[in-house]
Amino acid sequence: MRTITLLTQLRKFRNDSKLTAQKVQELSRQRFTSLLEKAYTSSAFYRDLYSSHGIKPSDLKEVTPKDLPIVSRAMVLDNFDAVLTDPSITRKSVEEFLSNDTNPQNRFRGNTVMHTSGSTGVPGIFIYSKEEWSFIAALVVARISQPVFRPFNKLRLAFLGKTGGHYAGVTLTSDAPKLLYNTQLFNPEDIQKLIAGLNGFQPDIISGYAGTIYQLALAKIDGRLRINPGRLQSSGEVLTENMRQTIENAFNQDVIDLYACCESIVLGIQKSGRDPFHLFNDWHHFEVIDENDNLVPEGTQGSLLVTPLYKTLQPLIRYRLSDTLAIKSTDQPFITLNRFSGRTGDTLTYINPHGIEHIIHPYDMLAFYVPGLRQFQFEQTSPSTLLLRISVLDGYSDTKHLAEKKLQDILVKTNIEKFVSAKVELVDSIGLNPKTGKFKTVLSMET
């Protein structure tokens, strides 16, 4: 990002944080209407969807969010080309890029593309224009990182997560302004190697999954980890109270918890366990609904709908996330979140003939991706077998073969290929658990 652009946006976001709650609501409403008009005009998907619900162009300025139909991830992905407001971009071309490029710093025709973890069983592909990605990067710096400018001694930023591929965390971190940060990426799968790397790097800032930072806290307590970062940033997993207390006691630092997803990289922040979790409703519209898709009263827990108000290339309007939570308005600029229930990943464990335990890491399962994949689900069907169920989009004849190859790569990586057999099963769709009404991407034998 150009320095002038960054500084201009930083100033704007810091000023926005000083607005009244009423002004934030007014801005949010204006931005919602502007996004709606853009989507109706330039996205065939939204134009057809809204027209089918009797919404005409002349209605757009008066339409409220609750008047609009809810959109799911499957709807967005099944209609990928029609959702986009740039007709020159196609799903086929994006998937070709993702299949042939694993460098998170590379761009697709100037746009930032990423694929999600499959925590909902439906892997997503999301795209940000150059302007939108610049916006996101500046918002993170202004409201999350808030770095001190040290031109001759840049802040050492350690990212803990998937280091290759177009995933949200590594893509965002790889783009951290070089004016401010000396960034190093660490893969957390080998905890001993991670500890050694961090001891050598001596980071000022650690950013990663809650579970990984928790493991580092345990290593700090027993003396294996010898670092003293001034800032800890957690995201991607639920930060439990036990995790938070252990981490804060180990590092003598508050943990900053970032609420993020690939659909919108920064939704909100909790700066410490003493503070509320604030949602950035100046640039997002949030709604909470019940099991019948009706809005719930303020403070009542339900399923979250989000509309990122800055995303016009791939609009997501009243988009259903997998999270359950309750929101509450305050006299502060931003609304707050409570009773948060987020996404967690399971592990699958296999025991080799010598009694040694091997674990398939959630990263490898939830980040599973091949072109044409619509849904997927891993199941450990016995102590020595693994089943991967997939459903495939029309027109993708090679998806099953590619999935089989990638599944075998996971076995080799986990060093279980000699005593675990795995297969891919092609299904029409993968449904919810009839007992819980929920979807699980990873099923262990105890599930």
N, C-alpha and C positions, 0 to 999 in steps of 0.2 A: 504494500500500500504506500502511495506517495505520502511524504511527511506532511505536506500542506493539507491534503485531504484528511489525514488522520487528526491533525490538530484542530481543524475546523469542526469535525464531527465530535471530537472529545468535548469541545466547548459547548456544543449544542446539547449533548446528553447530560452534562453536568448541570446546565441551566434547567433542563427539563425536570431534573430531580428536585428542583426547588418550587415547582408548580403546586397549586392547590389541588386537592382531590377532585373538586368540581371541574377545574380546567383540564385535568387529565381525562376525565370522562368526556368532556366536550371534544377534545382532540381525538380520542379514541373513536367516537361516533362519526366525526368527519372523515377520518381515515378509513373506517369501515365502509362508508358510502362510496368513497373514491375507489376502493378496491373492488367493490361490488360492480360498479360501472365499468371498470377495466375488464373484469372477468366476463361480464355479459357481452361486452363488445368484442373481445379478442379471443375468448375461449369457447370453442364449439361445445365442449362438454357442459359448461355452466349455462350457456345460452339455451341449449336443449333441455337441460334439467329444470331450469327455472321456468321456461316456457311451458313445460309439461305440467307445472304447478300453477299455471295461470298468471305468472308474473311477467309483466310487459316492461319495456324500457322506461315508459313514463311513470312506472311505480317505484323505481329504484331509490329515489330520494326519500320516499316515505316508508319503505320497507324496513322493518326491524329484524334483527337476527332471528328471533323466534319464528318469524314468518317463513323462514327458508328451510329446505330439507337438510338433514344431516348427511355428511359425506364420510365414508369409511376409507381406510387404506386400500382395501381391495378395489373399491370403486375408482379411486385415483389411479391405481396401477393398471387395472384392466382397461382404462381409457386414457392411458398415459399421453399419447400424442394429442388427443382432443382436449385434454386439460390445459396443456401448455398454450401460452399466448404467443409463442414464436413457432409458426408452422414449419420452419426449416429444421427443427430438432425432432428426431424420432426416437422411440425406445430402442429400436434396432441399433441406431448409431451410437446411442449412449452405452448400451450393453457391450458393443464392440470395443468401445474405449475402456470400459471397466475390466473387460476380459484380458486386454492386452497391456494394461498400464497399472502398476502397483505403487507408483510414486505419488504420495499424497500432495506433493507440491505442484504436480502437473494439472493442467486445466483442459476442459473440453470446450474448444472454440471460445476460450476466454471465460467460460462458466465453471463454477465449482460444482462437481458432481460427487455424490457419496451414496453408498448403500448402507442400509441400517443393519443392526443386529436383529435377529429374528425373534425377539422376545414375545411377539404376538403370533408367531407362526407364519406371518406373511412378510417376507423380506421386502423392504422398500427401496426405491431409487428416488432420490430427491436432488433437485438442481437449483442452484442459486446463480443469478446473473452477477456480473462483475460488480455492479453497483450494490446489489443486495449483500454480497459477501463483504464488501468494504464496510457497509453499514454494520453488519454483525461483528466484524473484527473490532471496530471502534467502540461498539456498545460493550463488548467484553472488557476492553481495556478501561473504559470509563467507569463502569459500574461493578466490575468483578475484580480485575487485577489491580487497578489504581496504582501503577508503578511509580517509583521515584526515578527521575531522569539522572543517570550516572554515566556520562559519555565515556569516561575512562575506566569504568569498573562496572560493566553492565550486569544486571541481575541474572544470576544463573538459574535458569528454569529447567526443571526435570519433569518430563512427561512420562507417566507410567501407564502403558496400555499397548494396544495393537500398533506396531510401528510401521507396518507396510499395508498398503491398500488404501482405499478411499473411504475411511471411516471418520465419523464426526470429530472425535477427540484429537486424533493425530493430524487431521487436515487443518483444524483450527490452530493447534499448537505449532505446526510447521509454518504457519503464516504469522506467527507472533512477530511484531515489528523488530527488526534487527537493530533499530535505533535504540531499543530499550532492553532487549534480552539476548543473552547467550544461551541458546536452547539446546538441550540434549534429550534424545528419545531413548527410553528404556523399555524393553519387553519384560513384563513381570512374571512370566511363567516359571522361570528358574529363580527362586527367591534368593539363593545364595549368590548367584551371579549378579542379581539386582543389588543386593546389599554391598557387594564389593564395588560395583560401578558407582553407586551413590557415595560411598566412602571416599572414592577418588575424585568425584566431581564436586562434592561439597555444595549442594544446591542452596540457593536462597529461597526458592519456591519449589514446592512439590505439587503436582497436579495429577490426579489419577482416580481410579475407582476406589470407593470407600473400603472395600474388602482388602485391596492391596495396601492402602495406607494403614489399615488396621494391622496387617501382618508386619509392616515396618515398625509400628509402635511396639509390638511384642519383641522385635529384634532390638529396638532401642532400649527397652527395659532390661533385656538380658545382656546388653553390652556389645552385641555383634555389630549394630549400626551406630556409627560415630559421626553423626551430622547434627547440625542445629539450624534448620531452616527457619526463616522468619515468617513464612506463610505456607499454609496447607490448604489446598483446594480439592474438594471431593465432588465427584459427579458420576452419573451413569448407574449407580446402585443406591439402594436405600441406606442411609447412614443411621444405624440404630443408636439408641441412647447408650448402650454398652460400648459400641464401637467408639462413639464420640468421647465418652469419658476416658476410655483407655488411651486413645490417641492424644487427647489434650493433656492427660497426666504424663504421658511419655515425653512429649515434646514441649510441654509448658506453653502451648499455643492454642488459640481457638481454631476450630476447623470451619472454613468457609465452604458451605454446601451449595453447589450450583445445580439448579433444576434445568435440565437440557434434554433435547432429543434431536434426531436428525431433521424432523419436520420444522423445527425452529431451535437453533443452537442455544439460545439463552432465553429461558422463560422467566426465571426469577432467581433469588438468592437468599440464603440465610447466613448472616455473617458470624453468628455464634449461637450456642445453645440457649443463650439468654435472650436472643432476639427472635422476633417473629420471622416467618418465611415470607418475603415479599415477592409478589408477582409483578412483572413489568407490563401493566395493563395500558400503558400509553401506546405501546406498539403491538399489543396483542388484545384480542377480545376473548375473555374466558367465560364459559358457561358450565354449570354442573347440572346433570340430568339424572333422573331415576331410571329404573329398569324398563319403564314404558316410554322413555325419551321425553319426559316432561321436565321442565325446569323445577328444581327443588328450592325451598326457602333458603335464604342466606344462612350459612353455618351448618347446613345439612350435608352429610356426605353423599356423594354420588359419582357418576362417571364424568370425566372431563371432556369438554369440547373446546377446541382452541382455533382461533383465526389469527395467524400472523399477518399483521396489517401492512407490513413492508414487502411481502412476497407477492410479486405480480407476474413473474415468469411462470411459476407453477403455483397458482393460487390454491390455498387450502382454507375453505370457508366452512365454518361449523364442522371442523374435522374432528373425528372421534379418536381420542387417545385411549390407551389401555389402563391409564391410571385412575384410581379412585381417591377423592379428596373432598374437602369442604373449603369454601372461600368466604372471606368476610371483608367488608369495606371498613375503612378507618378514616380518621381526619388527616392522615398522612397522604402523600401523593399516590402511593401504590396500595392495592388491596393485599390482603394477607391470605396465606394458605395454612390450614391445619389438618390434623388427622390424615397426614399424607401416607399413602400406600403406593409404593412404586414397583419397579421391575427388579426381580432378582433372578440370577441364573443358577441352575442346578449343575452338579457335576455327576459324572458316571464313573463308577469305580470297578476295576477288574483286577483279579488276583492271578498272577502267573503261577506256573507249576511249582515254583520254588517258594511260594508264599509271599512274594513281593507285590505291593499294591501299586497299580498304575491308574492314573486319573485322567479322564478326558476333560480338558478345561472348558468352562462355559464359553470362553472367547471363541474357541474353535467351532462350537456348535451354533451359538447364537449369531456368529458372523458368517455362517455358511451361505455361500452365494455362487450360483451359476446362471448363465443367461436362460430366460424362459421360466424360471422358478416362480411359482405362484404361492404355494404354501409348503411348509415342511415340518416334520416332527421326528425327533430322535427317540428311540425306545430301547432300553436294555432288556431284551426278552429272556435272557438267561445269564448265568455267570460267564458264559463264553460266546454270546451272540449279541449283535447290534443290528437293529432295524431302522432304516431311514425311510419314512413315508414322504412322498412328494406328490404334489399336483402341479400340472404344467400348463402354461398358456398355449393357446392354439398357435400352430405354425412353428413350434420349436421341437423338431424331431430328435435333436442331439442332447437334450437336457438330461435325460436319464443316464446316458453314457457318461456325460461330464460329471454328473452327481456321483456315479459309481467311482470314477477316478478320484474325485476329491475326497470321498469317504475313505478310500484306501489310503490316501495321503494322511488323513487324520490318524488311522491305525498305525501307520509307520512312525509318524511324529510322536505318538504316545508309546511306541515300542510294544505294541500288543498284537501286531499283525500275524505273529506265529501261533498264537493260541486263541485269538478271537476271530470269528467269522462274521462278516457283515454283508448285508444286502440292501438294495434299494427297491422299494415297492411303489409302483405307480398307481395312484388313486385319483378318483374324480375330485374329491375334496376331503378336507380334514375338519371334522366338526368339534364342537365344544364337549367337554366332559358333562354327561347328563346329570351327574350327581352334584357338581359344583356350578355348572353353567359357565365355567371358565375354560380358557384354552391354555394348555401347557406345551411348550416347545420341546422340553426334555422330560421324558418319563423314565424314572428309575424303576427297579423291580419292586420297590416299596410303595410306589405311587398308587 
